[in-house]
């Protein structure tokens, strides 16, 4: 089975957020650097994930993205 780049990046983003769930927000730049991904491409993916109610964004110095619910609740 072949997964598209968009799908692979989306899964990587969700896994990174799931690993940090409960520890606060993380920036897309941090996730991109840790996983060797393009932060600009990740920015295109967070909108649909946010609209689907899977992640939330927080503005400010300690802002970033986090899962909206526990990873075990996402199917």
N, CA, C and O atoms as a MOPAC input file, in Angstrom:
PM7 MOZYME 1SCF
protein

 N      0.85100 1    -1.17300 1     0.00000 1
 C      0.00000 1     0.00000 1     0.00000 1
 C      0.89800 1     1.23700 1     0.00000 1
 O      1.88500 1     1.30900 1     0.73100 1
 N      0.53500 1     2.19100 1    -0.82400 1
 C      1.30900 1     3.42200 1    -0.92800 1
 C      0.53500 1     4.55800 1    -0.26400 1
 O     -0.63800 1     4.78300 1    -0.55800 1
 N      1.20900 1     5.26300 1     0.63000 1
 C      0.59900 1     6.40200 1     1.31900 1
 C      1.17800 1     7.67400 1     0.71800 1
 O      2.38800 1     7.77600 1     0.51500 1
 N      0.32600 1     8.63400 1     0.43600 1
 C      0.77000 1     9.89700 1    -0.15600 1
 C      1.62900 1    10.68000 1     0.83300 1
 O      1.61400 1    10.41700 1     2.03600 1
 N      2.36800 1    11.63200 1     0.31000 1
 C      3.18800 1    12.49700 1     1.16000 1
 C      2.31100 1    13.23400 1     2.16000 1
 O      2.66600 1    13.36200 1     3.33100 1
 N      1.17700 1    13.71300 1     1.70000 1
 C      0.25200 1    14.42700 1     2.58400 1
 C     -0.21800 1    13.50900 1     3.71200 1
 O     -0.27700 1    13.92500 1     4.86900 1
 N     -0.54700 1    12.28000 1     3.38200 1
 C     -0.98300 1    11.31500 1     4.38200 1
 C      0.12400 1    10.96900 1     5.36100 1
 O     -0.10800 1    10.88100 1     6.56600 1
 N      1.32700 1    10.77300 1     4.84100 1
 C      2.47700 1    10.44300 1     5.69300 1
 C      2.79900 1    11.59100 1     6.65300 1
 O      3.03600 1    11.36400 1     7.84000 1
 N      2.80800 1    12.81300 1     6.13900 1
 C      3.07700 1    13.97400 1     6.98200 1
 C      1.98100 1    14.14100 1     8.03200 1
 O      2.26500 1    14.44600 1     9.19000 1
 N      0.73200 1    13.93900 1     7.62400 1
 C     -0.38300 1    14.05400 1     8.56000 1
 C     -0.28300 1    13.04000 1     9.68400 1
 O     -0.50500 1    13.37300 1    10.84800 1
 N      0.05300 1    11.80100 1     9.33900 1
 C      0.22700 1    10.76300 1    10.36300 1
 C      1.38800 1    11.09100 1    11.29200 1
 O      1.28500 1    10.92400 1    12.50700 1
 N      2.48800 1    11.55500 1    10.71900 1
 C      3.64700 1    11.92500 1    11.52800 1
 C      3.29800 1    13.05200 1    12.48900 1
 O      3.70100 1    13.02500 1    13.65200 1
 N      2.55700 1    14.03300 1    12.01400 1
 C      2.12700 1    15.15000 1    12.85300 1
 C      1.25300 1    14.66300 1    14.00200 1
 O      1.46700 1    15.04200 1    15.15300 1
 N      0.27400 1    13.82900 1    13.69100 1
 C     -0.63100 1    13.32500 1    14.72600 1
 C      0.10100 1    12.45400 1    15.74400 1
 O     -0.19700 1    12.52100 1    16.93700 1
 N      1.04800 1    11.64500 1    15.29600 1
 C      1.82700 1    10.80900 1    16.21200 1
 C      2.67900 1    11.68200 1    17.12500 1
 O      2.76600 1    11.42400 1    18.32600 1
 N      3.30800 1    12.71300 1    16.56400 1
 C      4.12900 1    13.61800 1    17.37100 1
 C      3.28300 1    14.32100 1    18.42800 1
 O      3.72200 1    14.47900 1    19.56700 1
 N      2.08500 1    14.74200 1    18.06300 1
 C      1.19900 1    15.40000 1    19.02600 1
 C      0.69600 1    14.40600 1    20.06800 1
 O      0.54500 1    14.75900 1    21.23700 1
 N      0.43900 1    13.17300 1    19.65700 1
 C     -0.02900 1    12.14800 1    20.59500 1
 C      1.04200 1    11.83200 1    21.63500 1
 O      0.72700 1    11.62300 1    22.80700 1
 N      2.29700 1    11.79500 1    21.21600 1
 C      3.39800 1    11.51700 1    22.14500 1
 C      3.53100 1    12.61200 1    23.19500 1
 O      3.99100 1    12.35400 1    24.30800 1
 N      3.13400 1    13.82700 1    22.84900 1
 C      3.26300 1    14.96500 1    23.76400 1
 C      1.95700 1    15.31700 1    24.46900 1
 O      1.90700 1    16.29000 1    25.22100 1
 N      0.91200 1    14.55000 1    24.24100 1
 C     -0.39400 1    14.88800 1    24.81500 1
 C     -0.29300 1    15.04100 1    26.32900 1
 O      0.24600 1    14.17700 1    27.02100 1
 N     -0.82000 1    16.14900 1    26.82500 1
 C     -0.80800 1    16.42100 1    28.25500 1
 C      0.39900 1    17.19600 1    28.73300 1
 O      0.47900 1    17.54900 1    29.91000 1
 N      1.34500 1    17.47000 1    27.84200 1
 C      2.54500 1    18.20600 1    28.23900 1
 C      2.55100 1    19.63400 1    27.71700 1
 O      3.51700 1    20.36500 1    27.93700 1
 N      1.49700 1    20.04100 1    27.03500 1
 C      1.43000 1    21.39300 1    26.49900 1
 C      1.57500 1    21.40400 1    24.99300 1
 O      1.63900 1    20.36200 1    24.34100 1
 N      1.62300 1    22.59700 1    24.46900 1
 C      1.66000 1    22.78700 1    23.01700 1
 C      3.07200 1    22.61500 1    22.46900 1
 O      4.06200 1    22.77100 1    23.18300 1
 N      3.13100 1    22.29600 1    21.20600 1
 C      4.40600 1    22.17200 1    20.50700 1
 C      4.28000 1    22.89600 1    19.16700 1
 O      3.23200 1    22.85600 1    18.52200 1
 N      5.34900 1    23.54600 1    18.76700 1
 C      5.32000 1    24.28900 1    17.50300 1
 C      5.51400 1    23.34500 1    16.31900 1
 O      6.10700 1    22.27400 1    16.44400 1
 N      5.00500 1    23.76700 1    15.18500 1
 C      5.19000 1    22.97500 1    13.97000 1
 C      6.66000 1    22.91500 1    13.58700 1
 O      7.12800 1    21.91800 1    13.03800 1
 N      7.37900 1    23.97900 1    13.87700 1
 C      8.80700 1    24.00800 1    13.56000 1
 C      9.54600 1    22.91600 1    14.32300 1
 O     10.42400 1    22.25300 1    13.77000 1
 N      9.19300 1    22.72800 1    15.59200 1
 C      9.81800 1    21.68300 1    16.40200 1
 C      9.52100 1    20.30500 1    15.82400 1
 O     10.42300 1    19.47900 1    15.68300 1
 N      8.26200 1    20.05800 1    15.49300 1
 C      7.87800 1    18.76500 1    14.91900 1
 C      8.59400 1    18.54700 1    13.59100 1
 O      9.08100 1    17.45100 1    13.31800 1
 N      8.65700 1    19.58400 1    12.77000 1
 C      9.31100 1    19.48200 1    11.46800 1
 C     10.79100 1    19.14600 1    11.62700 1
 O     11.30900 1    18.27600 1    10.92700 1
 N     11.46900 1    19.83000 1    12.54000 1
 C     12.89600 1    19.59100 1    12.75100 1
 C     13.15500 1    18.18900 1    13.29000 1
 O     14.09100 1    17.52200 1    12.84700 1
 N     12.34800 1    17.73700 1    14.23200 1
 C     12.54000 1    16.41800 1    14.83600 1
 C     12.29500 1    15.28400 1    13.84700 1
 O     12.87100 1    14.20500 1    13.98400 1
 N     11.44600 1    15.52300 1    12.85600 1
 C     11.06900 1    14.46100 1    11.92400 1
 C     11.58700 1    14.66600 1    10.50800 1
 O     11.28300 1    13.87400 1     9.61500 1
 N     12.36300 1    15.71400 1    10.29500 1
 C     12.91700 1    15.98100 1     8.97300 1
 C     11.86000 1    16.32500 1     7.93400 1
 O     11.95200 1    15.91000 1     6.77900 1
 N     10.85100 1    17.09200 1     8.35700 1
 C      9.75000 1    17.46600 1     7.47700 1
 C      9.78100 1    18.96200 1     7.19700 1
 O     10.49600 1    19.71300 1     7.86200 1
 N      9.01400 1    19.38200 1     6.22600 1
 C      8.87900 1    20.79800 1     5.90000 1
 C      7.80900 1    21.42900 1     6.79600 1
 O      6.66200 1    20.98200 1     6.81000 1
 N      8.18900 1    22.46300 1     7.53900 1
 C      7.20700 1    23.12600 1     8.40000 1
 C      6.14900 1    23.85900 1     7.57000 1
 O      5.01000 1    24.00800 1     8.01300 1
 N      6.51600 1    24.31000 1     6.38600 1
 C      5.54100 1    24.97200 1     5.51400 1
 C      4.47700 1    23.98300 1     5.03900 1
 O      3.30500 1    24.33900 1     4.91500 1
 N      4.88000 1    22.75900 1     4.77800 1
 C      3.91800 1    21.73900 1     4.35700 1
 C      3.02300 1    21.35100 1     5.52800 1
 O      1.82600 1    21.13500 1     5.34300 1
 N      3.58600 1    21.26000 1     6.72900 1
 C      2.78400 1    20.93400 1     7.91300 1
 C      1.72100 1    22.00100 1     8.15600 1
 O      0.61300 1    21.68800 1     8.59200 1
 N      2.05600 1    23.25700 1     7.87600 1
 C      1.09100 1    24.34300 1     8.05900 1
 C     -0.15700 1    24.13600 1     7.20200 1
 O     -1.25500 1    24.52600 1     7.59700 1
 N      0.01000 1    23.53100 1     6.04500 1
 C     -1.13200 1    23.27100 1     5.16800 1
 C     -2.03200 1    22.16900 1     5.72900 1
 O     -3.21600 1    22.10500 1     5.39700 1
 N     -1.48300 1    21.31300 1     6.56600 1
 C     -2.23700 1    20.17400 1     7.09000 1
 C     -3.00300 1    20.48300 1     8.37000 1
 O     -4.00100 1    19.82400 1     8.66000 1
 N     -2.55800 1    21.46900 1     9.13700 1
 C     -3.19400 1    21.71000 1    10.43600 1
 C     -4.60200 1    22.27900 1    10.30500 1
 O     -5.44000 1    22.03700 1    11.17400 1
 N     -4.88200 1    23.02300 1     9.25100 1
 C     -6.22800 1    23.58100 1     9.06400 1
 C     -7.30700 1    22.51000 1     8.99900 1
 O     -8.26200 1    22.55100 1     9.77400 1
 N     -7.16900 1    21.55000 1     8.08700 1
 C     -8.17600 1    20.48100 1     8.03000 1
 C     -8.25200 1    19.64800 1     9.31100 1
 O     -9.33700 1    19.21900 1     9.70400 1
 N     -7.11800 1    19.41900 1     9.96000 1
 C     -7.13300 1    18.65300 1    11.21900 1
 C     -7.83000 1    19.44100 1    12.32400 1
 O     -8.54200 1    18.86900 1    13.15000 1
 N     -7.62200 1    20.75000 1    12.33400 1
 C     -8.29200 1    21.61000 1    13.31400 1
 C     -9.79400 1    21.65300 1    13.03400 1
 O    -10.60200 1    21.56300 1    13.95800 1
 N    -10.16200 1    21.78900 1    11.77100 1
 C    -11.57900 1    21.82500 1    11.39600 1
 C    -12.28800 1    20.51100 1    11.69900 1
 O    -13.49300 1    20.49600 1    11.94900 1
 N    -11.54600 1    19.41400 1    11.67700 1
 C    -12.11700 1    18.10100 1    11.98600 1
 C    -12.23600 1    17.87500 1    13.49200 1
 O    -12.78400 1    16.86300 1    13.92900 1
 N    -11.71800 1    18.82400 1    14.28900 1
 C    -11.81900 1    18.71000 1    15.73700 1
 C    -10.77900 1    17.79900 1    16.36100 1
 O    -10.95400 1    17.34600 1    17.49300 1
 N     -9.69700 1    17.52100 1    15.64200 1
 C     -8.66900 1    16.62500 1    16.16600 1
 C     -7.56400 1    17.35800 1    16.91700 1
 O     -7.01000 1    16.83100 1    17.88200 1
 N     -7.24500 1    18.56800 1    16.47700 1
 C     -6.19700 1    19.34300 1    17.13700 1
 C     -6.70900 1    20.74600 1    17.42800 1
 O     -7.71100 1    21.19200 1    16.86900 1
 N     -5.99600 1    21.42700 1    18.31600 1
 C     -6.32200 1    22.82400 1    18.57900 1
 C     -5.03800 1    23.62800 1    18.57500 1
 O     -3.95900 1    23.10600 1    18.85700 1
 N     -5.16500 1    24.89000 1    18.25500 1
 C     -4.01100 1    25.78000 1    18.22200 1
 C     -4.11300 1    26.77800 1    19.36100 1
 O     -5.20100 1    27.18700 1    19.76500 1
 N     -2.94900 1    27.15800 1    19.86600 1
 C     -2.85900 1    28.13800 1    20.94200 1
 C     -1.86400 1    29.19900 1    20.49700 1
 O     -0.74500 1    28.88500 1    20.08900 1
 N     -2.27900 1    30.44700 1    20.57800 1
 C     -1.39800 1    31.55000 1    20.19400 1
 C     -0.53100 1    31.97100 1    21.37000 1
 O     -0.82600 1    31.66800 1    22.52600 1
 N      0.54100 1    32.67200 1    21.04700 1
 C      1.37900 1    33.24400 1    22.08600 1
 C      2.74500 1    32.58700 1    22.16400 1
 O      3.06900 1    31.67600 1    21.40200 1
 N      3.54200 1    33.08200 1    23.11800 1
 C      4.91500 1    32.61300 1    23.27800 1
 C      4.98700 1    31.12200 1    23.58600 1
 O      5.90100 1    30.43800 1    23.12500 1
 N      4.04800 1    30.62200 1    24.34600 1
 C      4.03600 1    29.19100 1    24.68500 1
 C      3.00400 1    28.44500 1    23.85200 1
 O      2.56400 1    27.35500 1    24.21600 1
 N      2.62900 1    29.04100 1    22.74000 1
 C      1.60300 1    28.46100 1    21.88300 1
 C      2.13500 1    27.39000 1    20.96100 1
 O      3.31900 1    27.05200 1    20.97400 1
 N      1.23900 1    26.87300 1    20.17100 1
 C      1.56500 1    25.81500 1    19.22600 1
 C      0.32700 1    24.98500 1    18.98600 1
 O     -0.78600 1    25.50900 1    18.93700 1
 N      0.52300 1    23.70000 1    18.83800 1
 C     -0.58600 1    22.79100 1    18.57300 1
 C     -0.57200 1    21.65000 1    19.56900 1
 O      0.47600 1    21.26300 1    20.08500 1
 N     -1.76000 1    21.11900 1    19.82900 1
 C     -1.89700 1    19.95300 1    20.68700 1
 C     -3.15800 1    19.19900 1    20.28400 1
 O     -4.04300 1    19.75000 1    19.63000 1
 N     -3.22500 1    17.93600 1    20.68100 1
 C     -4.43300 1    17.16000 1    20.42100 1
 C     -5.57200 1    17.73500 1    21.23400 1
 O     -5.37300 1    18.17900 1    22.36400 1
 N     -6.74800 1    17.72900 1    20.67200 1
 C     -7.92300 1    18.25700 1    21.35700 1
 C     -8.46800 1    17.25100 1    22.36600 1
 O     -9.17100 1    17.62700 1    23.30400 1
 N     -8.14400 1    15.97200 1    22.17200 1
 C     -8.60600 1    14.90900 1    23.06300 1
 C     -7.49100 1    13.88200 1    23.19400 1
 O     -6.48300 1    13.96100 1    22.49200 1
 N     -7.66500 1    12.94500 1    24.06900 1
 C     -6.68600 1    11.88400 1    24.25000 1
 C     -6.53400 1    11.08100 1    22.95900 1
 O     -7.49500 1    10.89800 1    22.21100 1
 N     -5.33000 1    10.61000 1    22.71200 1
 C     -5.07800 1     9.82300 1    21.50500 1
 C     -5.92300 1     8.55200 1    21.47200 1
 O     -6.25500 1     8.05900 1    20.39500 1
 N     -6.27000 1     8.02400 1    22.63300 1
 C     -7.07900 1     6.80100 1    22.68200 1
 C     -8.52100 1     7.04800 1    22.24900 1
 O     -9.23600 1     6.10300 1    21.91600 1
 N     -8.95200 1     8.30200 1    22.25000 1
 C    -10.31300 1     8.64600 1    21.84000 1
 C    -10.43500 1     8.89200 1    20.33800 1
 O    -11.54500 1     9.00700 1    19.81700 1
 N     -9.31400 1     8.97300 1    19.64700 1
 C     -9.31100 1     9.23500 1    18.20900 1
 C     -9.28200 1     7.90300 1    17.47200 1
 O     -8.42100 1     7.05800 1    17.71900 1
 N    -10.23700 1     7.73100 1    16.56500 1
 C    -10.27900 1     6.46900 1    15.80300 1
 C    -10.12700 1     6.72900 1    14.32800 1
 O    -10.13800 1     5.79100 1    13.53100 1

